[in-house]
Amino acid sequence: MYSSLTHALAEALVDVLWFIEGSEDEQMDPDDAVKVLEGVAHLVSKLSSDQRSELHDLLRTMAEAEPNLARREFLEGFPEGFGLHDDVL
Protein backbone atom coordinates (compact mmCIF):
# COMPACT_ATOMS: atom_id res chain seq x y z
CA MET A 1 0.00 0.00 0.00
CA TYR A 2 1.26 3.50 -0.80
CA SER A 3 1.08 6.45 1.56
CA SER A 4 -0.29 8.74 -1.16
CA LEU A 5 -1.41 8.89 -4.76
CA THR A 6 1.80 10.82 -5.50
CA HIS A 7 3.87 7.92 -4.16
CA ALA A 8 1.91 5.38 -6.22
CA LEU A 9 2.30 7.45 -9.40
CA ALA A 10 6.00 8.04 -8.78
CA GLU A 11 6.48 4.30 -8.31
CA ALA A 12 4.65 3.61 -11.58
CA LEU A 13 6.72 6.23 -13.42
CA VAL A 14 9.95 4.76 -12.07
CA ASP A 15 8.84 1.26 -13.09
CA VAL A 16 8.22 2.39 -16.68
CA LEU A 17 11.48 4.32 -16.91
CA TRP A 18 13.43 1.47 -15.29
CA PHE A 19 12.00 -0.88 -17.94
CA ILE A 20 12.91 1.52 -20.77
CA GLU A 21 16.43 2.05 -19.45
CA GLY A 22 16.99 -1.70 -19.25
CA SER A 23 15.44 -2.59 -22.59
CA GLU A 24 17.52 -3.99 -25.39
CA ASP A 25 17.17 -2.53 -28.89
CA GLU A 26 15.14 -5.61 -29.89
CA GLN A 27 12.62 -4.90 -27.11
CA MET A 28 12.14 -1.21 -27.78
CA ASP A 29 13.22 1.09 -30.56
CA PRO A 30 16.02 3.31 -29.22
CA ASP A 31 14.52 6.43 -30.83
CA ASP A 32 11.19 5.75 -29.12
CA ALA A 33 12.97 5.20 -25.80
CA VAL A 34 14.74 8.54 -26.13
CA LYS A 35 11.44 10.28 -26.92
CA VAL A 36 9.83 8.85 -23.79
CA LEU A 37 12.79 9.77 -21.59
CA GLU A 38 12.93 13.29 -23.02
CA GLY A 39 9.18 13.62 -22.54
CA VAL A 40 9.52 12.77 -18.85
CA ALA A 41 12.38 15.24 -18.46
CA HIS A 42 10.19 17.91 -20.09
CA LEU A 43 7.29 17.07 -17.78
CA VAL A 44 9.56 17.30 -14.73
CA SER A 45 10.79 20.69 -15.94
CA LYS A 46 7.18 21.97 -15.86
CA LEU A 47 6.63 21.00 -12.21
CA SER A 48 6.52 23.76 -9.63
CA SER A 49 9.41 24.09 -7.21
CA ASP A 50 7.32 22.51 -4.45
CA GLN A 51 6.35 19.62 -6.70
CA ARG A 52 9.98 19.04 -7.69
CA SER A 53 11.01 19.08 -4.06
CA GLU A 54 8.26 16.61 -3.17
CA LEU A 55 9.28 14.28 -6.00
CA HIS A 56 12.95 14.56 -5.06
CA ASP A 57 12.19 13.66 -1.43
CA LEU A 58 9.98 10.78 -2.51
CA LEU A 59 12.66 9.39 -4.83
CA ARG A 60 15.19 9.59 -2.00
CA THR A 61 12.82 7.66 0.29
CA MET A 62 12.20 5.07 -2.43
CA ALA A 63 15.95 4.67 -3.01
CA GLU A 64 16.63 4.17 0.69
CA ALA A 65 14.01 1.41 0.82
CA GLU A 66 15.07 -0.30 -2.44
CA PRO A 67 16.78 -3.67 -1.90
CA ASN A 68 17.89 -4.06 -5.56
CA LEU A 69 21.24 -2.25 -5.86
CA ALA A 70 20.91 -1.45 -9.58
CA ARG A 71 17.40 -0.06 -9.13
CA ARG A 72 18.53 1.91 -6.06
CA GLU A 73 21.29 3.49 -8.16
CA PHE A 74 18.72 4.33 -10.84
CA LEU A 75 16.52 6.00 -8.21
CA GLU A 76 19.47 7.92 -6.80
CA GLY A 77 20.43 9.13 -10.29
CA PHE A 78 16.89 10.05 -11.30
CA PRO A 79 16.93 13.63 -9.96
CA GLU A 80 20.04 14.57 -11.92
CA GLY A 81 19.17 12.49 -15.00
CA PHE A 82 15.73 14.05 -15.37
CA GLY A 83 16.55 17.66 -14.50
CA LEU A 84 15.29 17.61 -10.93
CA HIS A 85 18.65 17.95 -9.24
CA ASP A 86 19.61 21.55 -10.01
CA ASP A 87 16.44 23.23 -8.83
CA VAL A 88 16.01 21.21 -5.64
CA LEU A 89 19.45 21.39 -4.08
Biopython code that builds the backbone (N, CA, C, O; Angstrom):
import numpy as np
from Bio.PDB.StructureBuilder import StructureBuilder

atoms = [
    (1, "MET", "N", (0.838, -1.178, 0.000)),
    (1, "MET", "CA", (0.000, 0.000, 0.000)),
    (1, "MET", "C", (0.890, 1.252, 0.000)),
    (1, "MET", "O", (1.929, 1.273, 0.660)),
    (2, "TYR", "N", (0.497, 2.258, -0.714)),
    (2, "TYR", "CA", (1.256, 3.497, -0.804)),
    (2, "TYR", "C", (0.664, 4.543, 0.127)),
    (2, "TYR", "O", (-0.539, 4.552, 0.389)),
    (3, "SER", "N", (1.523, 5.422, 0.622)),
    (3, "SER", "CA", (1.083, 6.455, 1.557)),
    (3, "SER", "C", (0.280, 7.562, 0.876)),
    (3, "SER", "O", (-0.460, 8.290, 1.538)),
    (4, "SER", "N", (0.425, 7.691, -0.442)),
    (4, "SER", "CA", (-0.295, 8.737, -1.163)),
    (4, "SER", "C", (-0.400, 8.377, -2.641)),
    (4, "SER", "O", (0.311, 7.504, -3.139)),
    (5, "LEU", "N", (-1.292, 9.062, -3.319)),
    (5, "LEU", "CA", (-1.406, 8.892, -4.761)),
    (5, "LEU", "C", (-0.096, 9.300, -5.433)),
    (5, "LEU", "O", (0.341, 8.661, -6.391)),
    (6, "THR", "N", (0.523, 10.356, -4.935)),
    (6, "THR", "CA", (1.796, 10.818, -5.498)),
    (6, "THR", "C", (2.838, 9.709, -5.441)),
    (6, "THR", "O", (3.566, 9.484, -6.408)),
    (7, "HIS", "N", (2.907, 9.019, -4.314)),
    (7, "HIS", "CA", (3.871, 7.924, -4.165)),
    (7, "HIS", "C", (3.563, 6.806, -5.157)),
    (7, "HIS", "O", (4.475, 6.283, -5.797)),
    (8, "ALA", "N", (2.301, 6.435, -5.291)),
    (8, "ALA", "CA", (1.914, 5.376, -6.219)),
    (8, "ALA", "C", (2.268, 5.754, -7.661)),
    (8, "ALA", "O", (2.781, 4.926, -8.414)),
    (9, "LEU", "N", (1.994, 7.002, -8.040)),
    (9, "LEU", "CA", (2.298, 7.449, -9.400)),
    (9, "LEU", "C", (3.803, 7.540, -9.637)),
    (9, "LEU", "O", (4.278, 7.205, -10.722)),
    (10, "ALA", "N", (4.546, 7.984, -8.649)),
    (10, "ALA", "CA", (6.002, 8.037, -8.776)),
    (10, "ALA", "C", (6.563, 6.631, -8.945)),
    (10, "ALA", "O", (7.463, 6.415, -9.757)),
    (11, "GLU", "N", (6.043, 5.683, -8.191)),
    (11, "GLU", "CA", (6.484, 4.296, -8.309)),
    (11, "GLU", "C", (6.186, 3.755, -9.706)),
    (11, "GLU", "O", (7.022, 3.069, -10.296)),
    (12, "ALA", "N", (5.006, 4.057, -10.236)),
    (12, "ALA", "CA", (4.646, 3.609, -11.584)),
    (12, "ALA", "C", (5.558, 4.250, -12.635)),
    (12, "ALA", "O", (6.004, 3.577, -13.565)),
    (13, "LEU", "N", (5.831, 5.532, -12.487)),
    (13, "LEU", "CA", (6.721, 6.228, -13.419)),
    (13, "LEU", "C", (8.113, 5.614, -13.394)),
    (13, "LEU", "O", (8.708, 5.367, -14.443)),
    (14, "VAL", "N", (8.628, 5.371, -12.204)),
    (14, "VAL", "CA", (9.951, 4.764, -12.074)),
    (14, "VAL", "C", (9.968, 3.374, -12.703)),
    (14, "VAL", "O", (10.932, 3.012, -13.377)),
    (15, "ASP", "N", (8.915, 2.596, -12.490)),
    (15, "ASP", "CA", (8.841, 1.259, -13.092)),
    (15, "ASP", "C", (8.941, 1.331, -14.615)),
    (15, "ASP", "O", (9.683, 0.566, -15.230)),
    (16, "VAL", "N", (8.198, 2.247, -15.215)),
    (16, "VAL", "CA", (8.216, 2.388, -16.675)),
    (16, "VAL", "C", (9.599, 2.831, -17.154)),
    (16, "VAL", "O", (10.136, 2.273, -18.111)),
    (17, "LEU", "N", (10.164, 3.817, -16.500)),
    (17, "LEU", "CA", (11.475, 4.317, -16.915)),
    (17, "LEU", "C", (12.571, 3.287, -16.676)),
    (17, "LEU", "O", (13.502, 3.175, -17.474)),
    (18, "TRP", "N", (12.470, 2.541, -15.591)),
    (18, "TRP", "CA", (13.426, 1.469, -15.289)),
    (18, "TRP", "C", (13.368, 0.418, -16.403)),
    (18, "TRP", "O", (14.405, -0.070, -16.852)),
    (19, "PHE", "N", (12.160, 0.074, -16.847)),
    (19, "PHE", "CA", (11.998, -0.880, -17.944)),
    (19, "PHE", "C", (12.644, -0.339, -19.223)),
    (19, "PHE", "O", (13.384, -1.052, -19.901)),
    (20, "ILE", "N", (12.360, 0.919, -19.544)),
    (20, "ILE", "CA", (12.907, 1.517, -20.769)),
    (20, "ILE", "C", (14.430, 1.558, -20.714)),
    (20, "ILE", "O", (15.095, 1.209, -21.689)),
    (21, "GLU", "N", (14.979, 1.977, -19.595)),
    (21, "GLU", "CA", (16.433, 2.055, -19.454)),
    (21, "GLU", "C", (17.094, 0.689, -19.636)),
    (21, "GLU", "O", (18.194, 0.592, -20.179)),
    (22, "GLY", "N", (16.418, -0.361, -19.179)),
    (22, "GLY", "CA", (16.988, -1.697, -19.246)),
    (22, "GLY", "C", (16.657, -2.474, -20.503)),
    (22, "GLY", "O", (17.117, -3.602, -20.675)),
    (23, "SER", "N", (15.868, -1.887, -21.380)),
    (23, "SER", "CA", (15.442, -2.595, -22.589)),
    (23, "SER", "C", (16.565, -2.673, -23.616)),
    (23, "SER", "O", (17.352, -1.743, -23.796)),
    (24, "GLU", "N", (16.601, -3.803, -24.268)),
    (24, "GLU", "CA", (17.516, -3.985, -25.393)),
    (24, "GLU", "C", (16.880, -3.373, -26.634)),
    (24, "GLU", "O", (15.672, -3.138, -26.665)),
    (25, "ASP", "N", (17.683, -3.117, -27.647)),
    (25, "ASP", "CA", (17.168, -2.528, -28.887)),
    (25, "ASP", "C", (16.085, -3.387, -29.526)),
    (25, "ASP", "O", (15.201, -2.864, -30.205)),
    (26, "GLU", "N", (16.146, -4.711, -29.314)),
    (26, "GLU", "CA", (15.140, -5.607, -29.891)),
    (26, "GLU", "C", (13.804, -5.484, -29.156)),
    (26, "GLU", "O", (12.755, -5.793, -29.722)),
    (27, "GLN", "N", (13.836, -5.036, -27.900)),
    (27, "GLN", "CA", (12.620, -4.903, -27.108)),
    (27, "GLN", "C", (11.915, -3.578, -27.357)),
    (27, "GLN", "O", (10.687, -3.498, -27.335)),
    (28, "MET", "N", (12.716, -2.537, -27.595)),
    (28, "MET", "CA", (12.141, -1.209, -27.778)),
    (28, "MET", "C", (13.058, -0.414, -28.697)),
    (28, "MET", "O", (14.279, -0.424, -28.541)),
    (29, "ASP", "N", (12.456, 0.261, -29.639)),
    (29, "ASP", "CA", (13.222, 1.092, -30.563)),
    (29, "ASP", "C", (13.948, 2.177, -29.780)),
    (29, "ASP", "O", (13.319, 2.900, -29.007)),
    (30, "PRO", "N", (15.257, 2.307, -29.963)),
    (30, "PRO", "CA", (16.024, 3.307, -29.215)),
    (30, "PRO", "C", (15.507, 4.738, -29.396)),
    (30, "PRO", "O", (15.525, 5.525, -28.450)),
    (31, "ASP", "N", (15.050, 5.073, -30.593)),
    (31, "ASP", "CA", (14.516, 6.426, -30.825)),
    (31, "ASP", "C", (13.247, 6.657, -30.012)),
    (31, "ASP", "O", (13.038, 7.742, -29.470)),
    (32, "ASP", "N", (12.405, 5.635, -29.931)),
    (32, "ASP", "CA", (11.191, 5.747, -29.125)),
    (32, "ASP", "C", (11.540, 5.879, -27.643)),
    (32, "ASP", "O", (10.913, 6.651, -26.918)),
    (33, "ALA", "N", (12.537, 5.126, -27.200)),
    (33, "ALA", "CA", (12.966, 5.199, -25.802)),
    (33, "ALA", "C", (13.445, 6.605, -25.466)),
    (33, "ALA", "O", (13.100, 7.149, -24.417)),
    (34, "VAL", "N", (14.236, 7.191, -26.350)),
    (34, "VAL", "CA", (14.741, 8.544, -26.126)),
    (34, "VAL", "C", (13.582, 9.541, -26.067)),
    (34, "VAL", "O", (13.588, 10.449, -25.235)),
    (35, "LYS", "N", (12.606, 9.380, -26.931)),
    (35, "LYS", "CA", (11.445, 10.281, -26.922)),
    (35, "LYS", "C", (10.704, 10.214, -25.595)),
    (35, "LYS", "O", (10.306, 11.243, -25.050)),
    (36, "VAL", "N", (10.520, 9.006, -25.075)),
    (36, "VAL", "CA", (9.834, 8.851, -23.788)),
    (36, "VAL", "C", (10.644, 9.495, -22.674)),
    (36, "VAL", "O", (10.098, 10.237, -21.859)),
    (37, "LEU", "N", (11.931, 9.219, -22.633)),
    (37, "LEU", "CA", (12.790, 9.771, -21.588)),
    (37, "LEU", "C", (12.839, 11.299, -21.657)),
    (37, "LEU", "O", (12.783, 11.973, -20.628)),
    (38, "GLU", "N", (12.943, 11.838, -22.866)),
    (38, "GLU", "CA", (12.932, 13.293, -23.021)),
    (38, "GLU", "C", (11.580, 13.881, -22.623)),
    (38, "GLU", "O", (11.515, 14.968, -22.049)),
    (39, "GLY", "N", (10.510, 13.164, -22.927)),
    (39, "GLY", "CA", (9.178, 13.619, -22.539)),
    (39, "GLY", "C", (9.031, 13.711, -21.025)),
    (39, "GLY", "O", (8.439, 14.660, -20.510)),
    (40, "VAL", "N", (9.565, 12.735, -20.323)),
    (40, "VAL", "CA", (9.515, 12.767, -18.853)),
    (40, "VAL", "C", (10.357, 13.928, -18.330)),
    (40, "VAL", "O", (9.931, 14.642, -17.423)),
    (41, "ALA", "N", (11.533, 14.118, -18.889)),
    (41, "ALA", "CA", (12.378, 15.242, -18.462)),
    (41, "ALA", "C", (11.651, 16.570, -18.691)),
    (41, "ALA", "O", (11.731, 17.473, -17.859)),
    (42, "HIS", "N", (10.953, 16.687, -19.801)),
    (42, "HIS", "CA", (10.193, 17.911, -20.088)),
    (42, "HIS", "C", (9.068, 18.092, -19.068)),
    (42, "HIS", "O", (8.856, 19.194, -18.562)),
    (43, "LEU", "N", (8.356, 17.022, -18.772)),
    (43, "LEU", "CA", (7.286, 17.071, -17.783)),
    (43, "LEU", "C", (7.830, 17.511, -16.424)),
    (43, "LEU", "O", (7.237, 18.361, -15.761)),
    (44, "VAL", "N", (8.945, 16.938, -16.017)),
    (44, "VAL", "CA", (9.558, 17.301, -14.732)),
    (44, "VAL", "C", (9.938, 18.782, -14.728)),
    (44, "VAL", "O", (9.821, 19.457, -13.705)),
    (45, "SER", "N", (10.392, 19.280, -15.876)),
    (45, "SER", "CA", (10.787, 20.691, -15.943)),
    (45, "SER", "C", (9.600, 21.633, -15.755)),
    (45, "SER", "O", (9.784, 22.792, -15.385)),
    (46, "LYS", "N", (8.396, 21.151, -16.004)),
    (46, "LYS", "CA", (7.184, 21.968, -15.863)),
    (46, "LYS", "C", (6.595, 21.938, -14.451)),
    (46, "LYS", "O", (5.668, 22.692, -14.153)),
    (47, "LEU", "N", (7.125, 21.075, -13.581)),
    (47, "LEU", "CA", (6.628, 21.002, -12.205)),
    (47, "LEU", "C", (7.016, 22.263, -11.441)),
    (47, "LEU", "O", (8.044, 22.884, -11.714)),
    (48, "SER", "N", (6.182, 22.620, -10.493)),
    (48, "SER", "CA", (6.521, 23.756, -9.628)),
    (48, "SER", "C", (7.700, 23.364, -8.725)),
    (48, "SER", "O", (8.035, 22.186, -8.599)),
    (49, "SER", "N", (8.298, 24.339, -8.122)),
    (49, "SER", "CA", (9.413, 24.092, -7.211)),
    (49, "SER", "C", (8.999, 23.164, -6.071)),
    (49, "SER", "O", (9.750, 22.263, -5.699)),
    (50, "ASP", "N", (7.817, 23.380, -5.523)),
    (50, "ASP", "CA", (7.320, 22.513, -4.445)),
    (50, "ASP", "C", (7.103, 21.086, -4.938)),
    (50, "ASP", "O", (7.414, 20.129, -4.230)),
    (51, "GLN", "N", (6.573, 20.944, -6.141)),
    (51, "GLN", "CA", (6.351, 19.615, -6.700)),
    (51, "GLN", "C", (7.672, 18.902, -6.961)),
    (51, "GLN", "O", (7.794, 17.703, -6.710)),
    (52, "ARG", "N", (8.653, 19.632, -7.459)),
    (52, "ARG", "CA", (9.978, 19.041, -7.690)),
    (52, "ARG", "C", (10.602, 18.590, -6.376)),
    (52, "ARG", "O", (11.186, 17.510, -6.286)),
    (53, "SER", "N", (10.470, 19.423, -5.374)),
    (53, "SER", "CA", (11.013, 19.082, -4.064)),
    (53, "SER", "C", (10.325, 17.841, -3.501)),
    (53, "SER", "O", (10.981, 16.959, -2.948)),
    (54, "GLU", "N", (9.012, 17.776, -3.644)),
    (54, "GLU", "CA", (8.262, 16.611, -3.171)),
    (54, "GLU", "C", (8.708, 15.348, -3.897)),
    (54, "GLU", "O", (8.922, 14.310, -3.270)),
    (55, "LEU", "N", (8.848, 15.435, -5.220)),
    (55, "LEU", "CA", (9.281, 14.281, -6.004)),
    (55, "LEU", "C", (10.700, 13.873, -5.619)),
    (55, "LEU", "O", (10.991, 12.685, -5.480)),
    (56, "HIS", "N", (11.569, 14.843, -5.448)),
    (56, "HIS", "CA", (12.948, 14.560, -5.065)),
    (56, "HIS", "C", (12.991, 13.827, -3.726)),
    (56, "HIS", "O", (13.704, 12.832, -3.587)),
    (57, "ASP", "N", (12.240, 14.307, -2.749)),
    (57, "ASP", "CA", (12.192, 13.662, -1.430)),
    (57, "ASP", "C", (11.626, 12.250, -1.533)),
    (57, "ASP", "O", (12.122, 11.325, -0.889)),
    (58, "LEU", "N", (10.603, 12.092, -2.334)),
    (58, "LEU", "CA", (9.983, 10.785, -2.510)),
    (58, "LEU", "C", (10.954, 9.807, -3.163)),
    (58, "LEU", "O", (11.045, 8.654, -2.740)),
    (59, "LEU", "N", (11.670, 10.248, -4.175)),
    (59, "LEU", "CA", (12.658, 9.390, -4.828)),
    (59, "LEU", "C", (13.769, 8.985, -3.862)),
    (59, "LEU", "O", (14.252, 7.854, -3.906)),
    (60, "ARG", "N", (14.170, 9.897, -3.003)),
    (60, "ARG", "CA", (15.195, 9.591, -2.001)),
    (60, "ARG", "C", (14.672, 8.513, -1.044)),
    (60, "ARG", "O", (15.395, 7.573, -0.711)),
    (61, "THR", "N", (13.435, 8.648, -0.608)),
    (61, "THR", "CA", (12.818, 7.662, 0.288)),
    (61, "THR", "C", (12.708, 6.301, -0.411)),
    (61, "THR", "O", (12.982, 5.262, 0.190)),
    (62, "MET", "N", (12.310, 6.320, -1.669)),
    (62, "MET", "CA", (12.198, 5.075, -2.432)),
    (62, "MET", "C", (13.566, 4.414, -2.588)),
    (62, "MET", "O", (13.683, 3.194, -2.471)),
    (63, "ALA", "N", (14.599, 5.214, -2.851)),
    (63, "ALA", "CA", (15.952, 4.670, -3.013)),
    (63, "ALA", "C", (16.440, 4.039, -1.710)),
    (63, "ALA", "O", (17.041, 2.965, -1.726)),
    (64, "GLU", "N", (16.185, 4.696, -0.596)),
    (64, "GLU", "CA", (16.627, 4.169, 0.694)),
    (64, "GLU", "C", (15.971, 2.830, 1.012)),
    (64, "GLU", "O", (16.570, 1.986, 1.678)),
    (65, "ALA", "N", (14.746, 2.635, 0.539)),
    (65, "ALA", "CA", (14.007, 1.406, 0.824)),
    (65, "ALA", "C", (14.222, 0.318, -0.239)),
    (65, "ALA", "O", (13.752, -0.806, -0.065)),
    (66, "GLU", "N", (14.916, 0.631, -1.321)),
    (66, "GLU", "CA", (15.066, -0.296, -2.443)),
    (66, "GLU", "C", (16.152, -1.339, -2.161)),
    (66, "GLU", "O", (17.310, -0.981, -1.948)),
    (67, "PRO", "N", (15.785, -2.629, -2.158)),
    (67, "PRO", "CA", (16.781, -3.672, -1.904)),
    (67, "PRO", "C", (17.651, -4.008, -3.130)),
    (67, "PRO", "O", (18.773, -4.489, -2.974)),
    (68, "ASN", "N", (17.140, -3.757, -4.339)),
    (68, "ASN", "CA", (17.892, -4.057, -5.558)),
    (68, "ASN", "C", (18.896, -2.928, -5.801)),
    (68, "ASN", "O", (18.511, -1.781, -6.024)),
    (69, "LEU", "N", (20.181, -3.265, -5.754)),
    (69, "LEU", "CA", (21.240, -2.253, -5.862)),
    (69, "LEU", "C", (21.158, -1.462, -7.170)),
    (69, "LEU", "O", (21.278, -0.237, -7.157)),
    (70, "ALA", "N", (20.959, -2.140, -8.283)),
    (70, "ALA", "CA", (20.911, -1.445, -9.576)),
    (70, "ALA", "C", (19.725, -0.486, -9.633)),
    (70, "ALA", "O", (19.851, 0.639, -10.118)),
    (71, "ARG", "N", (18.581, -0.933, -9.138)),
    (71, "ARG", "CA", (17.400, -0.060, -9.129)),
    (71, "ARG", "C", (17.589, 1.090, -8.147)),
    (71, "ARG", "O", (17.143, 2.205, -8.417)),
    (72, "ARG", "N", (18.243, 0.841, -7.012)),
    (72, "ARG", "CA", (18.533, 1.914, -6.056)),
    (72, "ARG", "C", (19.418, 2.980, -6.712)),
    (72, "ARG", "O", (19.189, 4.177, -6.540)),
    (73, "GLU", "N", (20.420, 2.540, -7.456)),
    (73, "GLU", "CA", (21.288, 3.493, -8.157)),
    (73, "GLU", "C", (20.502, 4.290, -9.196)),
    (73, "GLU", "O", (20.736, 5.485, -9.374)),
    (74, "PHE", "N", (19.574, 3.631, -9.877)),
    (74, "PHE", "CA", (18.718, 4.327, -10.836)),
    (74, "PHE", "C", (17.897, 5.400, -10.126)),
    (74, "PHE", "O", (17.801, 6.532, -10.600)),
    (75, "LEU", "N", (17.308, 5.041, -8.993)),
    (75, "LEU", "CA", (16.517, 5.999, -8.209)),
    (75, "LEU", "C", (17.383, 7.159, -7.727)),
    (75, "LEU", "O", (16.957, 8.313, -7.768)),
    (76, "GLU", "N", (18.580, 6.860, -7.276)),
    (76, "GLU", "CA", (19.475, 7.919, -6.796)),
    (76, "GLU", "C", (19.908, 8.851, -7.919)),
    (76, "GLU", "O", (20.132, 10.039, -7.688)),
    (77, "GLY", "N", (20.029, 8.318, -9.140)),
    (77, "GLY", "CA", (20.429, 9.127, -10.288)),
    (77, "GLY", "C", (19.281, 9.837, -10.983)),
    (77, "GLY", "O", (19.507, 10.706, -11.825)),
    (78, "PHE", "N", (18.060, 9.477, -10.642)),
    (78, "PHE", "CA", (16.885, 10.047, -11.296)),
    (78, "PHE", "C", (16.846, 11.567, -11.221)),
    (78, "PHE", "O", (16.642, 12.217, -12.247)),
    (79, "PRO", "N", (17.036, 12.161, -10.034)),
    (79, "PRO", "CA", (16.932, 13.635, -9.962)),
    (79, "PRO", "C", (17.872, 14.355, -10.927)),
    (79, "PRO", "O", (17.464, 15.313, -11.584)),
    (80, "GLU", "N", (19.096, 13.915, -11.017)),
    (80, "GLU", "CA", (20.039, 14.568, -11.924)),
    (80, "GLU", "C", (19.735, 14.214, -13.379)),
    (80, "GLU", "O", (19.789, 15.079, -14.253)),
    (81, "GLY", "N", (19.420, 12.956, -13.637)),
    (81, "GLY", "CA", (19.170, 12.493, -14.999)),
    (81, "GLY", "C", (17.936, 13.094, -15.652)),
    (81, "GLY", "O", (17.850, 13.180, -16.877)),
    (82, "PHE", "N", (16.972, 13.512, -14.820)),
    (82, "PHE", "CA", (15.728, 14.049, -15.368)),
    (82, "PHE", "C", (15.526, 15.525, -15.020)),
    (82, "PHE", "O", (14.401, 16.022, -15.059)),
    (83, "GLY", "N", (16.606, 16.224, -14.681)),
    (83, "GLY", "CA", (16.547, 17.657, -14.503)),
    (83, "GLY", "C", (15.932, 18.132, -13.194)),
    (83, "GLY", "O", (15.516, 19.285, -13.080)),
    (84, "LEU", "N", (15.878, 17.262, -12.228)),
    (84, "LEU", "CA", (15.291, 17.612, -10.928)),
    (84, "LEU", "C", (16.347, 18.159, -9.983)),
    (84, "LEU", "O", (16.056, 18.979, -9.113)),
    (85, "HIS", "N", (17.543, 17.706, -10.160)),
    (85, "HIS", "CA", (18.652, 17.950, -9.239)),
    (85, "HIS", "C", (18.988, 19.438, -9.042)),
    (85, "HIS", "O", (19.106, 19.898, -7.906)),
    (86, "ASP", "N", (19.135, 20.160, -10.100)),
    (86, "ASP", "CA", (19.613, 21.552, -10.011)),
    (86, "ASP", "C", (18.680, 22.464, -9.250)),
    (86, "ASP", "O", (19.135, 23.308, -8.478)),
    (87, "ASP", "N", (17.396, 22.314, -9.451)),
    (87, "ASP", "CA", (16.439, 23.227, -8.829)),
    (87, "ASP", "C", (16.134, 22.891, -7.373)),
    (87, "ASP", "O", (15.673, 23.746, -6.618)),
    (88, "VAL", "N", (16.393, 21.647, -6.982)),
    (88, "VAL", "CA", (16.014, 21.208, -5.644)),
    (88, "VAL", "C", (17.111, 21.469, -4.640)),
    (88, "VAL", "O", (16.839, 21.857, -3.503)),
    (89, "LEU", "N", (18.354, 21.259, -5.051)),
    (89, "LEU", "CA", (19.449, 21.392, -4.081)),
    (89, "LEU", "C", (19.907, 22.799, -3.891)),
    (89, "LEU", "O", (20.821, 23.051, -3.105)),
]
sb = StructureBuilder()
sb.init_structure("model")
sb.init_model(0)
sb.init_chain("A")
sb.init_seg("    ")
for serial, (resi, resn, name, xyz) in enumerate(atoms, 1):
    if name == "N":
        sb.init_residue(resn, " ", resi, " ")
    sb.init_atom(name, np.array(xyz, "f"), 0.0, 1.0, " ", f" {name:<3s}", serial, name[0])
structure = sb.get_structure()
